[in-house]
Amino acid sequence: MMDLNSAAVFWSIAALQVLGVASAAMARVAEGSPRQSVCQTLFFASLVLVGLATIVALGLGLSCWISCGTVLSVMSLAATWDFGRPQRAGA
């Protein structure tokens, strides 16, 4: 059985969570700019990594799996929520 350093795993998962939220914010801010494609690619890669971190945390029995799931939900919400001003139907 592999002996994993719990502090290293914790800080790696924490770094992935920060990267995930930051990439979601960058993907929203870069909307319509020339960097949109790069930011969206970073977001989708981070989405996969945070999902894998959630699975690993669950598999190792770490209690930080709930924060991983929360970050995954926030990233999904940030990707789908339209933050623009609502358009009027008659306009």
C-alpha distances in whole Angstrom, upper triangle without the diagonal:
4,6,9,13,14,18,17,16,19,21,20,21,24,25,25,27,29,29,30,33,34,34,36,38,39,39,42,44,44,45,49,48,47,44,43,41,39,38,37,35,33,33,32,29,28,28,26,23,24,23,20,19,20,18,15,16,17,14,12,15,16,20,21,21,25,26,24,26,29,29,29,32,34,33,34,37,38,38,41,43,46,47,50,54,55,57,60,61,65,64
4,6,10,12,15,14,13,16,18,17,18,21,22,22,24,26,26,27,30,31,31,33,36,36,37,39,41,41,43,46,45,44,41,40,38,36,35,35,32,30,31,29,26,26,26,24,21,22,22,18,17,19,17,13,15,16,13,11,14,15,19,19,20,23,24,22,25,27,27,27,30,32,31,32,35,36,36,39,41,44,45,48,51,53,55,59,60,63,62
4,7,9,12,11,11,14,16,16,17,20,21,21,23,25,26,27,29,31,31,33,35,36,37,39,41,41,43,46,45,45,41,41,39,37,36,35,33,31,31,30,27,26,27,25,22,22,22,19,17,19,18,14,15,16,14,11,14,14,18,18,19,23,23,22,24,27,27,27,30,31,31,33,36,36,36,39,41,44,45,48,51,53,56,59,60,64,63
4,6,9,8,7,10,12,12,13,16,17,17,19,22,22,23,26,27,28,29,32,32,33,36,37,38,40,43,42,41,38,37,36,33,32,32,30,28,28,27,24,23,24,22,19,19,20,17,14,16,16,12,12,14,13,10,12,12,15,15,16,20,20,19,21,24,23,24,27,28,28,30,32,33,33,36,38,41,41,45,48,49,52,55,57,60,59
4,6,5,6,9,10,11,12,14,16,17,19,20,21,23,25,26,27,29,31,31,33,35,36,37,39,42,41,41,37,37,36,33,32,32,31,28,28,28,25,23,24,23,19,19,21,18,15,17,17,14,13,16,15,12,14,12,15,15,17,20,19,19,22,24,23,24,27,28,28,30,32,32,33,36,38,41,41,44,47,49,52,55,57,60,59
4,5,5,6,9,10,11,12,14,15,16,18,20,21,23,24,25,27,29,30,31,33,35,36,38,41,40,40,37,36,35,33,31,31,30,27,27,27,24,22,23,22,18,18,19,17,14,15,16,12,11,14,13,10,11,9,11,11,13,16,16,16,19,21,20,21,24,25,25,28,30,30,31,34,35,38,38,42,45,46,49,53,54,58,57
4,5,5,6,8,10,10,12,14,15,16,18,20,21,22,24,26,27,28,30,32,33,34,36,40,39,39,35,35,34,32,30,30,29,26,26,26,24,21,23,22,19,18,20,18,15,16,18,14,13,16,16,13,14,11,13,12,15,17,16,16,19,20,20,21,24,24,25,27,29,29,31,33,34,37,37,40,43,45,48,52,54,57,56
4,5,5,6,9,10,10,12,14,15,16,18,20,21,22,24,26,27,28,30,31,32,34,38,37,36,33,32,32,29,27,28,26,23,24,24,21,19,21,20,16,16,18,16,13,15,17,13,13,16,16,13,15,12,15,13,15,18,17,16,19,21,19,21,24,24,24,26,29,28,29,32,34,36,36,39,43,45,48,51,53,56,55
4,6,5,6,9,10,11,12,14,15,16,19,20,21,23,25,25,27,29,30,31,33,36,36,35,32,31,30,28,26,26,25,22,22,22,19,17,18,17,14,13,15,13,10,12,13,10,9,12,12,10,12,9,12,10,12,15,14,13,16,18,17,18,21,22,21,24,26,26,27,30,31,34,34,38,41,43,46,49,50,54,53
4,5,5,6,9,10,11,12,14,15,17,18,20,21,23,24,26,28,29,30,32,36,35,35,31,31,30,28,26,26,25,22,21,22,20,17,18,18,14,13,15,14,10,12,14,11,9,13,14,11,12,9,10,8,10,13,11,11,15,16,15,16,19,20,20,22,24,24,26,28,30,33,32,36,39,41,44,47,49,52,51
4,5,5,6,9,10,10,12,14,15,16,18,20,21,22,24,26,27,28,30,34,33,33,29,29,29,26,24,25,24,20,20,21,19,16,18,18,14,13,16,15,11,14,16,13,12,16,17,15,16,12,13,11,13,15,13,12,16,17,15,17,20,20,19,22,24,24,25,28,29,32,31,35,38,40,43,46,48,51,50
4,5,5,6,9,10,11,12,15,15,16,18,20,21,22,25,26,26,29,32,31,31,27,27,26,23,21,22,21,17,18,18,16,13,15,15,11,11,13,12,9,12,14,11,11,15,15,14,16,13,14,11,13,15,13,12,15,16,14,16,19,19,18,21,23,23,23,27,28,31,30,34,37,39,42,45,47,50,49
4,5,5,6,9,10,10,13,14,15,17,19,20,21,23,24,25,27,31,30,30,27,26,25,23,21,21,20,17,16,17,15,12,13,13,9,8,11,10,6,8,11,9,8,12,13,12,13,11,12,8,9,12,10,8,11,13,11,12,16,16,15,18,20,20,21,24,25,28,28,32,35,36,39,43,44,48,46
4,5,5,6,9,10,11,12,14,16,17,18,20,22,23,24,26,30,29,30,26,25,25,23,20,21,21,17,16,18,16,13,14,15,12,10,13,13,10,11,14,13,11,15,17,15,16,12,12,9,11,12,9,8,12,12,10,13,15,15,15,18,19,19,20,23,24,27,27,30,33,35,38,41,43,47,45
4,5,5,6,9,10,10,12,14,15,16,18,20,21,22,24,28,27,27,23,23,23,20,18,19,18,15,14,16,14,11,13,14,11,10,13,13,11,13,16,14,14,17,19,18,19,16,16,12,14,15,12,11,14,14,12,14,17,16,15,18,20,19,20,23,24,27,26,29,33,35,38,41,43,46,44
4,5,5,6,9,10,10,12,14,15,16,18,20,20,22,26,25,25,22,21,21,18,16,16,15,12,12,13,11,7,9,10,7,6,10,10,8,10,13,12,12,15,17,17,18,15,16,12,12,14,11,9,12,13,10,11,14,14,12,15,17,16,17,20,22,25,24,28,31,33,36,39,41,44,43
4,5,5,6,9,10,11,13,14,15,17,19,20,22,25,25,26,22,21,21,19,16,17,16,13,12,13,12,9,10,11,9,6,10,11,9,10,13,13,12,15,17,17,18,15,14,11,11,12,8,7,10,9,6,8,11,10,10,13,15,14,15,18,19,22,22,25,29,30,33,37,39,42,40
4,5,5,6,8,10,11,12,14,16,16,18,20,24,23,24,20,20,20,18,15,16,16,13,12,14,13,10,12,14,12,10,13,15,12,14,17,17,16,19,21,21,21,18,17,14,14,15,11,10,13,12,9,11,14,12,11,15,16,14,16,19,20,22,21,24,28,30,33,36,38,41,40
4,6,5,6,9,10,10,12,14,15,16,18,22,21,21,17,17,17,15,12,13,13,9,9,11,10,7,10,12,10,9,13,14,12,14,17,17,17,20,22,21,23,20,20,16,16,17,14,12,14,14,10,11,14,12,11,14,16,14,15,18,19,21,21,24,27,29,32,36,38,41,39
4,5,5,6,9,10,11,13,14,15,17,20,20,21,17,16,16,14,11,12,12,9,7,9,9,5,7,9,8,7,10,12,11,12,15,16,16,18,20,21,22,19,19,15,15,15,12,10,12,11,7,8,11,9,7,10,12,11,11,15,16,19,19,22,25,27,30,33,35,38,37
4,5,5,6,9,10,11,12,14,16,20,20,21,18,16,17,16,12,13,14,11,9,12,12,9,9,13,12,10,13,15,14,14,18,19,18,20,23,23,23,21,20,16,16,15,12,11,12,10,7,9,10,8,6,10,11,9,11,14,14,17,16,19,23,25,27,31,33,36,34
4,5,5,6,9,10,10,12,14,18,17,18,15,14,16,14,10,12,13,10,9,12,12,9,11,14,13,12,15,17,16,17,21,21,21,23,25,26,26,23,23,19,19,19,15,14,16,14,11,12,14,11,9,13,13,11,12,16,16,17,16,19,23,25,28,31,34,36,34
4,5,5,6,9,10,10,12,16,15,16,12,11,12,10,7,8,9,6,5,9,9,7,9,12,12,11,14,16,16,17,20,21,21,23,25,26,27,24,24,20,20,20,17,15,16,15,11,12,14,11,9,11,13,10,10,14,15,16,16,19,22,24,27,31,32,35,33
4,5,5,6,9,10,11,15,15,17,14,12,13,12,8,8,11,9,6,9,11,9,9,13,13,12,14,17,17,17,20,21,21,23,26,26,27,25,24,20,19,19,16,14,15,13,10,10,11,9,6,8,9,6,7,10,11,13,13,16,19,21,24,27,29,32,30
4,5,5,6,9,10,14,14,16,13,12,14,13,9,10,13,11,9,12,14,12,13,16,16,15,18,20,20,20,23,25,24,26,29,29,30,27,26,22,22,21,18,17,17,15,12,13,14,10,9,11,11,7,9,12,12,13,12,14,18,20,23,26,29,31,29
4,5,5,6,9,12,11,13,10,9,11,10,6,8,11,9,8,12,13,12,13,16,17,16,19,21,21,22,25,26,26,28,30,31,31,29,28,25,24,24,21,19,20,18,15,16,17,14,11,14,14,10,11,14,14,14,13,15,19,22,24,27,30,32,30
4,6,5,6,10,10,12,9,7,9,8,5,5,9,8,7,10,12,11,12,15,16,16,18,20,21,22,24,26,26,28,30,31,32,29,29,25,24,24,21,19,20,18,15,15,16,13,10,12,12,9,8,11,12,12,12,14,18,20,22,26,27,30,28
4,6,5,9,10,13,11,9,11,12,9,9,12,12,10,13,15,14,14,18,19,18,20,23,23,23,26,28,28,29,32,33,33,31,30,26,25,24,22,21,20,19,16,16,16,13,11,12,11,8,7,10,10,9,9,10,14,16,19,22,24,27,25
4,6,9,9,11,10,9,12,12,9,11,14,13,12,15,17,16,17,20,21,20,23,25,25,26,29,30,30,32,34,35,36,33,32,28,28,27,24,23,23,21,18,19,19,16,14,15,15,11,11,14,13,12,10,11,15,18,20,23,26,28,25
4,6,5,8,6,5,9,9,7,9,12,12,11,14,16,16,17,20,21,21,23,25,26,27,29,31,31,33,35,36,37,34,34,30,29,29,26,24,25,23,20,20,20,18,15,17,17,13,12,15,15,14,13,13,17,19,21,24,27,29,26
4,6,9,8,5,9,11,9,9,12,13,12,15,17,17,18,21,22,22,24,26,27,27,30,32,32,34,36,37,38,36,35,31,30,29,27,25,25,24,21,20,20,18,15,16,16,12,11,13,13,11,11,11,14,17,18,21,23,25,23
4,7,8,6,9,12,11,11,14,16,15,17,20,20,21,23,25,25,27,29,30,31,33,35,36,37,39,40,41,39,39,35,34,33,31,29,29,27,25,24,24,22,19,19,19,16,14,15,16,13,13,12,15,17,18,21,23,25,22
4,5,5,9,10,10,11,14,15,15,18,20,20,21,24,25,25,27,29,30,31,34,35,36,37,39,40,42,39,39,35,34,34,31,29,30,28,25,25,25,23,20,21,21,18,16,18,18,16,16,15,18,21,21,25,26,28,25
4,6,7,9,10,11,13,14,16,17,19,20,21,24,25,26,28,29,30,32,34,35,36,38,40,41,42,40,40,36,35,35,32,30,31,30,27,26,27,25,22,23,23,20,18,20,21,20,19,19,22,24,24,28,30,31,28
4,6,5,6,9,10,11,12,14,16,17,18,20,21,22,24,26,27,28,31,31,32,35,36,37,38,36,36,33,32,32,29,27,28,27,23,23,24,22,19,20,21,18,16,19,20,19,19,19,22,25,25,29,31,33,30
4,6,5,6,9,10,10,12,14,15,16,18,20,21,22,24,25,27,29,30,31,33,34,36,37,35,35,31,30,30,27,25,26,25,21,21,21,20,16,17,18,15,13,15,17,16,16,16,20,22,23,26,28,30,28
4,6,5,6,9,10,11,12,14,15,17,18,20,21,23,24,26,27,29,30,32,33,35,36,34,35,31,30,30,28,25,25,25,22,21,22,20,17,17,19,16,14,16,18,18,19,19,23,24,25,29,30,32,30
4,5,5,6,9,10,11,12,14,16,17,18,20,21,22,24,26,27,28,30,32,33,34,32,33,29,28,29,26,24,25,24,21,20,22,20,17,18,20,17,15,18,20,20,20,21,25,27,28,32,33,35,33
4,5,5,6,9,10,10,12,14,15,16,18,20,21,22,24,25,26,28,30,31,32,30,30,27,26,26,23,21,22,21,18,17,19,17,13,15,16,13,12,15,17,17,17,18,22,24,26,30,31,34,31
4,5,5,6,9,10,10,12,14,15,16,18,20,21,23,24,25,27,29,30,31,30,30,26,25,25,23,20,20,20,17,15,17,15,12,13,14,12,9,13,15,15,16,18,21,23,25,28,29,32,30
4,5,5,6,9,10,11,12,14,15,17,18,20,21,23,24,26,27,29,30,29,29,26,24,25,23,20,21,21,18,16,18,17,14,14,17,15,12,15,18,19,20,22,25,27,28,32,33,36,34
4,6,5,6,9,10,10,12,14,15,16,18,20,21,22,24,25,26,28,26,27,23,22,23,20,18,19,19,15,14,17,16,12,14,16,14,12,16,18,19,20,22,26,28,29,33,34,37,35
4,5,5,6,9,10,10,12,14,15,16,18,20,21,22,24,25,27,25,25,21,20,20,18,15,16,16,12,11,13,12,9,10,13,10,9,12,15,16,17,19,23,25,27,30,32,35,33
4,5,5,6,9,10,11,12,14,15,17,18,20,21,23,24,26,24,25,22,20,20,19,16,16,16,14,11,13,13,10,10,13,12,10,13,16,18,19,21,25,26,28,32,33,36,34
4,5,5,6,9,10,11,12,14,16,17,18,20,21,22,24,23,24,21,19,20,18,15,16,17,14,12,15,15,12,13,16,15,13,16,19,21,22,25,28,30,32,35,36,39,38
4,5,5,6,8,10,10,12,14,15,16,18,20,21,22,20,21,17,16,17,15,12,13,14,11,10,13,12,9,11,14,13,12,16,18,20,21,24,27,29,31,35,36,39,38
4,5,5,6,9,10,11,13,14,15,17,18,20,21,20,20,17,15,16,14,11,11,12,9,7,10,10,7,8,12,11,10,13,16,19,20,23,26,27,30,33,34,37,36
4,6,5,6,9,10,11,12,14,15,16,18,20,19,20,17,15,16,15,12,12,14,12,9,12,14,11,11,15,15,14,16,19,22,23,26,30,31,33,36,37,40,39
4,5,5,6,9,10,10,12,14,15,16,18,17,18,15,13,15,14,10,12,14,11,10,13,14,12,13,17,16,16,19,21,24,25,28,31,33,35,38,40,43,42
4,5,5,6,9,10,10,12,14,15,16,15,15,12,10,12,10,7,8,10,8,6,10,11,9,11,14,14,14,17,19,22,23,26,30,31,34,37,38,42,41
4,5,5,6,9,10,11,12,14,15,15,15,13,10,12,11,8,8,11,9,7,10,12,11,11,14,15,15,17,20,23,24,27,31,32,34,37,38,42,41
4,5,5,6,9,10,10,12,14,14,15,13,11,13,13,9,10,14,12,10,14,16,14,15,18,19,18,21,23,26,28,31,34,35,38,41,42,45,44
4,5,5,6,8,10,10,12,11,12,10,8,11,10,7,9,12,11,10,13,15,14,15,18,19,19,22,24,27,28,31,34,36,38,41,43,46,45
4,5,5,6,9,10,11,10,10,8,5,8,8,5,6,10,9,8,11,14,13,14,17,18,19,21,23,26,27,31,34,34,37,40,41,45,44
4,5,5,6,9,10,10,12,11,8,11,12,9,9,13,13,11,14,17,16,17,20,21,21,23,25,29,30,33,36,37,40,43,44,47,47
4,5,5,6,8,9,11,10,8,12,13,10,12,15,15,14,17,19,18,19,22,23,23,26,28,31,32,36,39,40,42,45,47,50,49
4,5,5,6,5,7,7,5,9,10,8,10,13,13,13,16,18,18,19,22,23,24,26,27,31,32,35,38,39,42,45,46,50,49
4,6,5,6,8,8,6,9,11,10,10,13,15,14,16,19,19,20,22,24,24,26,28,31,32,36,39,39,42,45,46,50,49
4,5,8,11,11,9,13,15,13,13,17,18,17,19,22,22,22,25,27,27,29,31,34,35,39,42,43,45,48,49,53,52
4,6,9,10,9,13,15,13,15,18,18,18,21,23,23,24,27,28,29,31,32,36,37,40,43,44,47,50,51,55,54
4,6,9,8,11,13,13,14,17,18,18,20,22,23,24,26,28,29,30,32,36,36,40,43,44,47,49,51,54,54
4,5,6,9,11,11,12,15,16,16,19,20,21,23,25,26,27,29,30,34,34,38,41,42,45,48,49,53,52
4,5,7,8,10,11,13,14,16,17,19,20,22,23,24,26,28,29,32,32,36,39,40,43,46,47,51,50
4,5,5,7,9,10,11,13,15,16,17,19,20,21,23,25,26,29,29,33,36,37,40,43,45,48,48
4,5,5,6,9,10,10,12,14,15,17,18,20,21,23,24,28,28,32,35,36,39,42,43,47,46
4,5,5,6,9,10,11,12,14,15,16,18,20,21,22,26,26,30,32,33,36,39,41,44,44
4,5,5,6,8,10,10,12,14,15,16,18,20,21,24,24,28,30,32,35,38,39,43,42
4,5,5,6,9,10,11,12,14,15,17,19,20,23,24,27,30,31,34,37,39,42,42
4,5,5,6,9,10,11,12,14,15,17,18,22,23,26,29,30,33,35,37,40,40
4,5,5,6,9,10,10,12,14,16,16,20,20,24,26,27,30,33,35,38,38
4,5,5,6,9,10,10,12,14,15,18,19,22,25,26,30,33,34,38,37
4,6,5,6,9,10,11,13,14,18,19,22,25,26,29,32,33,37,36
4,5,5,6,9,10,11,12,16,17,20,23,24,26,29,31,34,34
4,5,5,6,9,10,10,14,14,18,21,22,25,28,29,33,32
4,5,5,6,9,10,13,14,17,21,22,25,28,29,33,32
4,5,5,6,9,12,14,17,20,20,23,26,27,31,30
4,5,5,6,9,11,14,17,18,20,23,25,28,28
4,6,6,8,9,12,15,17,20,23,25,28,27
4,6,8,10,13,16,17,19,23,24,27,26
4,6,9,12,15,15,17,20,21,25,24
4,6,9,12,12,15,18,19,23,22
4,6,8,9,11,15,16,20,18
4,7,9,12,15,18,20,19
4,6,9,12,15,17,15
4,6,9,13,15,13
4,6,9,12,11
4,6,9,7
4,6,5
4,6
4
